[in-house]
Amino acid sequence: MVTEWTPALLLVPILLPMLSGGVMLLLPRMDRADRELFTEIVACLTSTIVFLLIFNVSRADMVTVYSFISGFSMGFMADGPSMLFAGMVAVMWPLAILYAFAYMEHAPRQTSFFAFYLMTYGVTLAVAFSANLVTMYVCFEMLTLVTIPLVSHQQDQDSTYAGYLYAAYCIAGASLALVAVVLGTLDGSGTFHFGGNLASEYPPTLMRVVYLFGFFGFGTKAALFPLYIWLPKASVAPTPVTALLHAVAVVNSGVFAVTRLTWYAFGPNLLSGSTVQTVCILLSSFSMVFAAVMALKERHFKRRLAYSTMSNLSYMLFGISLMTGRGLTGAMGHMLFHGVIKMSLFLCAGAFMRVTGKEYLYEINGQGWRMPFTFTAYTLGALSLTGIPLFCGFISKWKLLTAGVALGTVPAMAGVAALIVSAFLCAMYTLSVSVRAFLPRTPAAPVREADWRMSLPIGLFTAANVAFGLWSEPVMTFLEAVSRGAL
């Protein structure tokens, strides 16, 4: 039940982790136990506040923090997409932090790592709760800046290069997106409304081209072809970083921003049936197959999962580009379910690497008998990502496939074909890892699993994967309401 809670309270979960991270940077010599306790308490408290707010703040209200000039302001609100994205983040972050305590136990510069990890949480929530294009753009760029130290945390040649590449691609993408943000806000209608609210004096053709700039610009963080190079390179970062980069924070912020741009700013009425829509559908379709092929060729465990992320992000962009309620439901469903699945897969990969010190696929042979819990959880995630029924991955992929068939245009049917091909390739590049892990059987293999702080999040994400697959109706009902503009 909606109460009279003020929307200004939305600033609390945004500022709390950001300021807490800043405090940690000012206290670089924090005791390990104090640092971990402080970090987990802040994360859990932030998540609790998020859930209290998204169910108690009126959807019609927003808080304006600062107004530059008419139409250009910083504001926050909680509506359907905000509830989805912020809810995902609020569940996953405390578990990822718990995992990181064990994974980073012997790593250098832990205080700065967890400081930026907390700050990233706050900035991601700021993206989720953004009320207009300007706010989303500013927070989107803050997300780039605050995650660069995480990508390059190791400070060796590879991670430094990955950090430079990540910054270059994301800042270049931001330059493209800025065109759409400025022209989409000039008439003072930058506040998000379902269905779009542009009443621009500029010709529709020009505005469609401007939208394409935004699609590519925000799509950079979603690793859209050809702006994807940063994503596999970023897998050099510690696994707690890559899990959140590739499952929640950075990549999903790209998908979230494209959703806002398409459905809450420019609007499907302006874009449907246009050449721009055709370009977006075909590019997303090509991107999902291209990335699946690259994943199949890749021999590094985490980089294979990174290419898999690129492919699945393009599923979401495909659904958004259909400009139909069915497509939007499928895209948001896949954002949620893929996040759960990919968190599980990356955490399993990190557990294997942490325990064995190995990272290539040929080194996995027989390891399933030494780490049965980890590779069983991985296999369940792989089955779901492939789209096997009774797992959540099947539900969102089926929604996307039927949405494409329902639209029935040539580009949409090409996307359906791409989805089927990439799902087949997904089975090859994910399940082949499970085959390596359990065949051949290793005789008298001693079981050696990761620390409980790593195993517990893996188990919970695996359970969520199965639970969503068996009982998805409440989630899909919520997403269908969002796709109708009811939330």
NUMIKOL-666191 format. One record per residue (C-alpha): residue number from 1; x, y negated, z. Coordinates in Angstrom, 2 decimals, m for minus. Layout:
# NUMIKOL-666191
NODE num      xx      yy      zz
NODE NUM       X       Y       Z
...
***
This chain:
# NUMIKOL-666191
NODE num      xx      yy      zz
NODE   1    0.00    0.00    0.00
NODE   2    1.38   m3.42   m1.00
NODE   3    1.86   m5.74    1.94
NODE   4    2.78   m9.39    2.30
NODE   5    6.52   m8.77    2.29
NODE   6    8.29  m11.68    0.67
NODE   7   10.17  m10.92   m2.57
NODE   8   13.10  m12.91   m1.16
NODE   9   13.94   m9.76    0.79
NODE  10   15.08   m8.24   m2.52
NODE  11   18.29  m10.19   m1.97
NODE  12   19.11   m8.14    1.14
NODE  13   20.05   m4.82   m0.54
NODE  14   21.92   m6.74   m3.23
NODE  15   24.00   m8.87   m0.87
NODE  16   24.54   m6.32    1.92
NODE  17   26.88   m3.94    0.02
NODE  18   28.52   m6.80   m1.88
NODE  19   29.40   m8.72    1.29
NODE  20   30.36   m5.51    3.12
NODE  21   32.77   m4.65    0.32
NODE  22   34.26   m8.12    0.57
NODE  23   34.75   m7.64    4.32
NODE  24   36.59   m4.38    3.67
NODE  25   38.96   m6.14    1.26
NODE  26   39.78   m8.61    4.03
NODE  27   40.57   m5.74    6.41
NODE  28   42.91   m3.55    4.30
NODE  29   44.29   m1.66    7.32
NODE  30   40.99   m0.22    8.51
NODE  31   41.25    3.12   10.27
NODE  32   40.10    5.98    8.02
NODE  33   37.30    7.12   10.33
NODE  34   36.05    3.55   10.82
NODE  35   36.17    2.90    7.06
NODE  36   34.19    6.02    6.21
NODE  37   31.61    5.40    8.93
NODE  38   31.20    1.76    7.89
NODE  39   30.89    2.64    4.20
NODE  40   28.31    5.38    4.70
NODE  41   26.21    3.33    7.13
NODE  42   26.10    0.37    4.73
NODE  43   25.16    2.65    1.81
NODE  44   22.43    4.46    3.74
NODE  45   21.06    1.22    5.20
NODE  46   20.98   m0.35    1.72
NODE  47   19.15    2.66    0.29
NODE  48   16.61    2.59    3.10
NODE  49   15.92   m1.10    2.48
NODE  50   15.56   m0.45   m1.26
NODE  51   12.84    2.15   m0.72
NODE  52   11.02   m0.03    1.81
NODE  53   11.03   m2.93   m0.64
NODE  54   10.08   m1.23   m3.89
NODE  55    6.94    0.13   m2.26
NODE  56    6.04   m3.03   m0.36
NODE  57    6.88   m6.05   m2.55
NODE  58    4.15   m7.28   m4.87
NODE  59    4.86   m6.66   m8.55
NODE  60    3.48  m10.08   m9.42
NODE  61    5.99  m12.04   m7.34
NODE  62    9.60  m12.97   m7.93
NODE  63   12.21  m14.92   m6.03
NODE  64   14.10  m17.65   m7.87
NODE  65   17.60  m18.09   m6.48
NODE  66   18.83  m20.89   m8.71
NODE  67   17.53  m22.78  m11.74
NODE  68   19.98  m24.22  m14.24
NODE  69   17.54  m25.98  m16.55
NODE  70   14.00  m25.19  m17.65
NODE  71   13.84  m21.55  m18.67
NODE  72   17.34  m20.69  m17.42
NODE  73   17.20  m19.41  m13.86
NODE  74   18.43  m16.64  m11.60
NODE  75   15.53  m14.59  m10.23
NODE  76   14.69  m11.13   m8.94
NODE  77   11.55   m8.99   m8.85
NODE  78   10.45   m5.38   m8.40
NODE  79    8.32   m3.81  m11.15
NODE  80    8.05   m0.31  m12.64
NODE  81   11.47   m0.15  m14.37
NODE  82   13.08   m1.72  m11.28
NODE  83   11.52    0.94   m9.08
NODE  84   12.89    3.70  m11.32
NODE  85   16.44    2.40  m11.69
NODE  86   16.84    1.10   m8.13
NODE  87   15.33    4.31   m6.73
NODE  88   17.81    6.43   m8.71
NODE  89   20.71    4.36   m7.49
NODE  90   19.50    4.40   m3.88
NODE  91   19.34    8.20   m3.78
NODE  92   22.60    8.90   m5.59
NODE  93   24.98    6.36   m4.06
NODE  94   25.15    7.61   m0.44
NODE  95   25.69   11.18   m1.71
NODE  96   28.39   10.08   m4.11
NODE  97   30.13    8.22   m1.28
NODE  98   30.06   11.34    0.90
NODE  99   31.60   13.29   m1.97
NODE 100   34.23   10.58   m2.43
NODE 101   35.39   10.86    1.19
NODE 102   36.66   14.39    0.50
NODE 103   37.81   13.78   m3.07
NODE 104   39.83   10.65   m2.19
NODE 105   41.17   12.03    1.11
NODE 106   44.82   11.87    0.06
NODE 107   44.52    9.09   m2.52
NODE 108   46.26    5.72   m2.15
NODE 109   44.46    2.38   m1.69
NODE 110   41.33    3.95   m0.23
NODE 111   40.11    0.76    1.42
NODE 112   40.06   m1.16   m1.85
NODE 113   38.45    1.83   m3.59
NODE 114   35.52    2.04   m1.19
NODE 115   35.22   m1.74   m1.07
NODE 116   34.66   m1.95   m4.82
NODE 117   32.49    1.18   m4.67
NODE 118   30.15   m0.60   m2.26
NODE 119   30.21   m3.83   m4.24
NODE 120   29.29   m1.92   m7.39
NODE 121   26.23   m0.59   m5.56
NODE 122   25.01   m4.12   m4.84
NODE 123   25.65   m5.40   m8.35
NODE 124   23.85   m2.40   m9.89
NODE 125   20.83   m3.18   m7.72
NODE 126   21.03   m6.78   m8.93
NODE 127   20.76   m5.54  m12.52
NODE 128   17.80   m3.35  m11.54
NODE 129   15.89   m6.16   m9.82
NODE 130   16.66   m8.89  m12.40
NODE 131   13.55  m10.86  m13.31
NODE 132   14.71  m12.41  m16.58
NODE 133   17.28  m12.17  m19.36
NODE 134   19.68  m14.69  m17.83
NODE 135   19.81  m12.93  m14.46
NODE 136   20.22   m9.53  m16.06
NODE 137   23.01  m10.80  m18.29
NODE 138   24.95  m12.41  m15.43
NODE 139   24.62   m9.33  m13.23
NODE 140   25.43   m7.08  m16.18
NODE 141   28.75   m8.88  m16.60
NODE 142   29.43   m8.83  m12.86
NODE 143   29.07   m5.05  m13.11
NODE 144   31.86   m4.96  m15.66
NODE 145   34.17   m7.03  m13.50
NODE 146   33.57   m5.12  m10.27
NODE 147   34.08   m1.69  m11.90
NODE 148   37.36   m2.48  m13.68
NODE 149   39.38   m1.88  m10.45
NODE 150   37.61    1.50  m10.06
NODE 151   38.41    2.62  m13.62
NODE 152   42.07    1.64  m13.24
NODE 153   42.36    2.71   m9.58
NODE 154   45.21    5.18  m10.16
NODE 155   47.35    2.31  m11.54
NODE 156   49.32    4.59  m13.82
NODE 157   49.73    4.06  m17.56
NODE 158   46.61    5.99  m18.58
NODE 159   44.26    4.42  m16.04
NODE 160   45.60    0.93  m16.68
NODE 161   45.02    1.38  m20.40
NODE 162   41.54    2.76  m19.72
NODE 163   40.77   m0.30  m17.60
NODE 164   41.93   m2.67  m20.34
NODE 165   39.91   m0.79  m22.96
NODE 166   36.82   m0.72  m20.77
NODE 167   37.07   m4.46  m20.12
NODE 168   37.69   m5.29  m23.79
NODE 169   34.72   m3.29  m25.09
NODE 170   32.29   m4.44  m22.40
NODE 171   33.25   m8.11  m22.70
NODE 172   33.02   m7.90  m26.50
NODE 173   29.59   m6.32  m26.12
NODE 174   28.60   m9.11  m23.76
NODE 175   29.49  m11.66  m26.43
NODE 176   27.01  m10.01  m28.80
NODE 177   24.33   m9.74  m26.13
NODE 178   24.71  m13.43  m25.26
NODE 179   23.22  m14.37  m28.64
NODE 180   20.04  m12.46  m27.83
NODE 181   19.92  m13.82  m24.28
NODE 182   20.25  m17.47  m25.31
NODE 183   17.82  m17.40  m28.24
NODE 184   15.44  m15.20  m26.27
NODE 185   15.34  m17.78  m23.47
NODE 186   15.36  m21.12  m25.34
NODE 187   11.59  m21.39  m25.36
NODE 188   11.46  m20.97  m21.59
NODE 189    9.96  m17.47  m21.74
NODE 190   12.88  m15.45  m20.48
NODE 191   10.96  m13.88  m17.56
NODE 192   10.23  m10.20  m18.15
NODE 193    6.67   m9.26  m19.06
NODE 194    5.58   m5.90  m20.41
NODE 195    5.09   m6.06  m24.17
NODE 196    7.41   m9.04  m24.57
NODE 197    6.66  m12.70  m24.19
NODE 198    8.61  m14.49  m26.90
NODE 199    6.79  m17.42  m28.45
NODE 200    9.77  m18.62  m30.42
NODE 201    9.61  m21.29  m33.09
NODE 202   12.26  m19.40  m35.03
NODE 203   11.31  m17.10  m37.96
NODE 204   10.51  m13.49  m37.00
NODE 205   13.25  m12.16  m39.29
NODE 206   15.87  m14.24  m37.49
NODE 207   14.63  m13.08  m34.10
NODE 208   14.82   m9.44  m35.21
NODE 209   18.43   m9.95  m36.23
NODE 210   19.09  m11.63  m32.90
NODE 211   17.55   m8.60  m31.17
NODE 212   20.00   m6.38  m33.05
NODE 213   22.88   m8.36  m31.52
NODE 214   21.43   m7.62  m28.10
NODE 215   20.86   m3.95  m28.93
NODE 216   24.52   m3.53  m29.85
NODE 217   25.77   m5.77  m27.06
NODE 218   23.93   m4.10  m24.19
NODE 219   24.31   m0.77  m25.99
NODE 220   28.07   m1.01  m25.56
NODE 221   27.72    0.09  m21.95
NODE 222   25.50    2.92  m23.22
NODE 223   28.41    4.01  m25.45
NODE 224   26.49    3.48  m28.69
NODE 225   28.46    4.36  m31.83
NODE 226   30.85    2.78  m32.82
NODE 227   31.35    1.05  m29.44
NODE 228   31.95    4.24  m27.47
NODE 229   35.74    4.59  m27.23
NODE 230   35.92    3.24  m23.68
NODE 231   33.72    5.99  m22.22
NODE 232   35.91    9.10  m22.74
NODE 233   38.99    7.06  m21.85
NODE 234   37.37    6.03  m18.56
NODE 235   37.25    9.70  m17.50
NODE 236   40.81    9.20  m16.23
NODE 237   39.26    7.49  m13.19
NODE 238   38.63    9.50  m10.00
NODE 239   35.61   11.80  m10.30
NODE 240   33.41    9.82   m7.84
NODE 241   33.86    6.88  m10.23
NODE 242   33.25    8.81  m13.44
NODE 243   30.16   10.48  m11.95
NODE 244   28.56    7.11  m11.23
NODE 245   29.90    5.49  m14.41
NODE 246   28.63    8.32  m16.61
NODE 247   25.42    9.14  m14.77
NODE 248   24.03    6.05  m13.08
NODE 249   25.62    2.64  m12.72
NODE 250   27.31    1.48  m15.90
NODE 251   25.85    3.62  m18.67
NODE 252   22.28    3.55  m17.37
NODE 253   22.54   m0.19  m16.89
NODE 254   23.11   m0.35  m20.64
NODE 255   20.00    1.73  m21.33
NODE 256   18.05   m0.27  m18.75
NODE 257   19.09   m3.56  m20.37
NODE 258   18.05   m2.34  m23.84
NODE 259   14.69   m1.29  m22.35
NODE 260   14.18   m4.74  m20.88
NODE 261   15.27   m6.46  m24.11
NODE 262   12.96   m4.31  m26.24
NODE 263    9.83   m3.94  m24.13
NODE 264    9.96   m6.93  m21.76
NODE 265   11.53   m9.71  m23.85
NODE 266   11.34   m9.41  m27.65
NODE 267    8.49   m6.89  m27.61
NODE 268    7.55   m3.92  m29.83
NODE 269    5.01   m6.04  m31.75
NODE 270    7.86   m8.09  m33.20
NODE 271   10.11   m5.09  m33.91
NODE 272    7.87   m2.18  m34.92
NODE 273    8.01   m1.26  m38.59
NODE 274   10.94   m3.57  m39.31
NODE 275   14.30   m2.79  m40.88
NODE 276   15.87   m3.53  m37.50
NODE 277   13.85   m0.74  m35.90
NODE 278   14.99    1.65  m38.64
NODE 279   18.63    0.69  m38.02
NODE 280   18.26    1.28  m34.27
NODE 281   16.59    4.68  m34.71
NODE 282   19.07    5.94  m37.29
NODE 283   22.11    4.67  m35.40
NODE 284   20.90    6.30  m32.17
NODE 285   20.24    9.54  m34.06
NODE 286   23.70    9.56  m35.63
NODE 287   25.29    8.71  m32.28
NODE 288   23.68   11.67  m30.49
NODE 289   24.95   14.20  m33.08
NODE 290   28.38   12.59  m33.47
NODE 291   28.98   12.64  m29.71
NODE 292   27.82   16.26  m29.46
NODE 293   30.33   17.27  m32.14
NODE 294   33.09   15.36  m30.34
NODE 295   32.14   17.09  m27.07
NODE 296   32.40   20.49  m28.75
NODE 297   35.90   19.64  m30.01
NODE 298   37.12   18.20  m26.68
NODE 299   39.28   20.47  m24.50
NODE 300   39.53   18.28  m21.39
NODE 301   36.77   19.12  m18.88
NODE 302   35.71   15.60  m17.86
NODE 303   36.15   14.11  m21.34
NODE 304   33.83   16.80  m22.72
NODE 305   31.22   15.72  m20.19
NODE 306   31.86   12.08  m21.13
NODE 307   31.05   12.75  m24.79
NODE 308   27.99   14.66  m23.59
NODE 309   26.92   11.52  m21.74
NODE 310   27.29    9.47  m24.93
NODE 311   25.06   11.93  m26.78
NODE 312   22.36   11.91  m24.10
NODE 313   22.39    8.13  m23.77
NODE 314   21.57    8.00  m27.47
NODE 315   18.53   10.20  m26.77
NODE 316   17.30    7.41  m24.52
NODE 317   18.06    4.68  m27.05
NODE 318   16.21    6.73  m29.66
NODE 319   13.14    6.90  m27.43
NODE 320   13.24    3.15  m26.77
NODE 321   13.67    2.41  m30.48
NODE 322   10.49    4.31  m31.36
NODE 323    8.61    1.33  m29.84
NODE 324    5.81    3.61  m28.59
NODE 325    4.58    4.39  m25.10
NODE 326    5.44    8.05  m25.59
NODE 327    8.97    7.18  m26.62
NODE 328    9.44    4.87  m23.64
NODE 329    8.17    7.57  m21.26
NODE 330   10.60   10.10  m22.73
NODE 331   13.50    7.63  m22.59
NODE 332   12.91    6.71  m18.93
NODE 333   12.36   10.35  m18.02
NODE 334   15.63   11.31  m19.64
NODE 335   17.41    8.45  m17.87
NODE 336   16.28    9.90  m14.54
NODE 337   16.74   13.59  m15.32
NODE 338   20.03   13.16  m17.16
NODE 339   21.33   11.16  m14.20
NODE 340   20.53   14.03  m11.83
NODE 341   21.98   16.66  m14.16
NODE 342   25.12   14.76  m15.05
NODE 343   25.86   13.89  m11.43
NODE 344   25.77   17.62  m10.70
NODE 345   28.00   18.49  m13.66
NODE 346   30.60   15.82  m12.96
NODE 347   30.71   16.65   m9.26
NODE 348   31.23   20.31  m10.15
NODE 349   34.04   19.36  m12.53
NODE 350   35.62   17.21   m9.83
NODE 351   35.37   20.02   m7.28
NODE 352   37.15   22.39   m9.67
NODE 353   39.88   19.83  m10.36
NODE 354   40.27   18.94   m6.67
NODE 355   40.58   22.56   m5.51
NODE 356   42.73   23.94   m8.34
NODE 357   44.61   20.90   m9.58
NODE 358   43.63   21.89  m13.14
NODE 359   41.61   19.92  m15.66
NODE 360   41.53   21.66  m19.06
NODE 361   38.94   24.15  m20.28
NODE 362   41.35   27.04  m20.86
NODE 363   42.30   26.77  m17.18
NODE 364   38.70   27.53  m16.15
NODE 365   38.92   31.18  m17.29
NODE 366   37.81   33.42  m14.43
NODE 367   37.46   30.55  m11.94
NODE 368   33.75   31.24  m11.49
NODE 369   34.59   34.20   m9.26
NODE 370   36.85   32.01   m7.11
NODE 371   34.33   29.14   m6.96
NODE 372   30.94   30.89   m7.38
NODE 373   28.85   28.13   m5.78
NODE 374   30.41   25.39   m7.89
NODE 375   30.13   27.19  m11.22
NODE 376   26.65   28.53  m10.50
NODE 377   25.54   24.96   m9.86
NODE 378   27.34   23.92  m13.05
NODE 379   25.57   26.63  m15.05
NODE 380   22.15   25.55  m13.79
NODE 381   22.97   21.99  m14.80
NODE 382   24.18   23.15  m18.22
NODE 383   20.96   25.08  m18.81
NODE 384   18.95   22.00  m17.92
NODE 385   21.01   19.65  m20.09
NODE 386   20.58   22.04  m23.02
NODE 387   16.82   21.80  m22.66
NODE 388   15.91   25.24  m21.35
NODE 389   12.31   25.40  m19.98
NODE 390   11.82   25.39  m16.18
NODE 391   14.55   22.74  m15.85
NODE 392   14.04   18.99  m15.92
NODE 393   16.16   18.44  m19.04
NODE 394   13.57   20.31  m21.08
NODE 395   10.76   17.99  m19.97
NODE 396   12.37   14.72  m21.06
NODE 397   13.77   16.16  m24.29
NODE 398   10.36   17.59  m25.17
NODE 399    8.75   14.20  m24.51
NODE 400   11.25   12.53  m26.84
NODE 401   10.79   15.15  m29.54
NODE 402    7.00   14.91  m29.49
NODE 403    7.20   11.10  m29.45
NODE 404    9.26   11.17  m32.64
NODE 405    6.88   13.62  m34.30
NODE 406    3.88   11.52  m33.25
NODE 407    5.36    8.39  m34.87
NODE 408    5.96   10.41  m38.02
NODE 409    8.09    7.94  m39.98
NODE 410   11.12    9.10  m41.95
NODE 411   13.60    7.55  m39.46
NODE 412   11.70    9.07  m36.53
NODE 413   11.72   12.53  m38.13
NODE 414   15.44   12.15  m38.81
NODE 415   15.83   11.44  m35.11
NODE 416   13.84   14.55  m34.23
NODE 417   16.16   16.62  m36.42
NODE 418   19.19   15.00  m34.77
NODE 419   17.76   15.77  m31.33
NODE 420   17.35   19.45  m32.20
NODE 421   20.85   19.71  m33.68
NODE 422   22.47   17.95  m30.73
NODE 423   20.56   20.17  m28.27
NODE 424   21.96   23.23  m30.05
NODE 425   25.47   21.78  m29.89
NODE 426   24.87   20.93  m26.23
NODE 427   24.27   24.61  m25.50
NODE 428   27.59   25.42  m27.14
NODE 429   29.72   22.83  m25.37
NODE 430   28.19   23.25  m21.90
NODE 431   27.44   26.95  m21.61
NODE 432   30.78   27.94  m23.12
NODE 433   32.32   26.56  m19.92
NODE 434   30.16   28.94  m17.87
NODE 435   31.20   31.85  m20.08
NODE 436   34.85   30.95  m19.50
NODE 437   34.25   30.68  m15.76
NODE 438   32.67   34.11  m15.32
NODE 439   34.29   36.09  m18.14
NODE 440   36.56   37.90  m17.73
NODE 441   35.86   38.95  m14.16
NODE 442   38.81   38.28  m11.88
NODE 443   39.47   41.32   m9.67
NODE 444   39.47   40.72   m5.91
NODE 445   39.24   36.97   m6.40
NODE 446   39.42   35.07   m3.09
NODE 447   36.56   32.57   m2.77
NODE 448   37.78   29.01   m2.33
NODE 449   35.11   26.34   m2.56
NODE 450   35.48   22.58   m2.13
NODE 451   35.03   20.75    1.17
NODE 452   31.41   20.66    2.45
NODE 453   31.30   16.92    1.80
NODE 454   31.71   17.74   m1.89
NODE 455   29.56   20.89   m1.91
NODE 456   26.55   19.30   m0.18
NODE 457   25.92   16.64   m2.89
NODE 458   26.41   19.30   m5.58
NODE 459   23.81   21.49   m3.90
NODE 460   21.32   18.63   m3.48
NODE 461   21.58   17.48   m7.10
NODE 462   21.23   21.08   m8.27
NODE 463   18.12   21.49   m6.11
NODE 464   16.70   18.26   m7.57
NODE 465   17.39   19.55  m11.07
NODE 466   15.34   22.69  m10.40
NODE 467   12.64   20.89   m8.40
NODE 468   12.02   18.28  m11.12
NODE 469   11.84   21.08  m13.68
NODE 470    9.21   23.01  m11.73
NODE 471    7.25   20.03  m10.42
NODE 472    7.63   16.99  m12.64
NODE 473    4.01   15.82  m12.77
NODE 474    4.27   13.04  m10.13
NODE 475    7.36   11.59  m11.80
NODE 476    5.93   11.77  m15.31
NODE 477    2.64   10.24  m14.12
NODE 478    4.60    7.32  m12.67
NODE 479    6.61    6.89  m15.89
NODE 480    3.47    6.99  m18.03
NODE 481    2.01    4.23  m15.88
NODE 482    5.18    2.17  m16.42
NODE 483    4.93    2.79  m20.18
NODE 484    1.38    1.40  m20.17
NODE 485    2.50   m1.70  m18.32
NODE 486    0.49   m0.73  m15.25
NODE 487    3.52   m1.07  m12.95
***
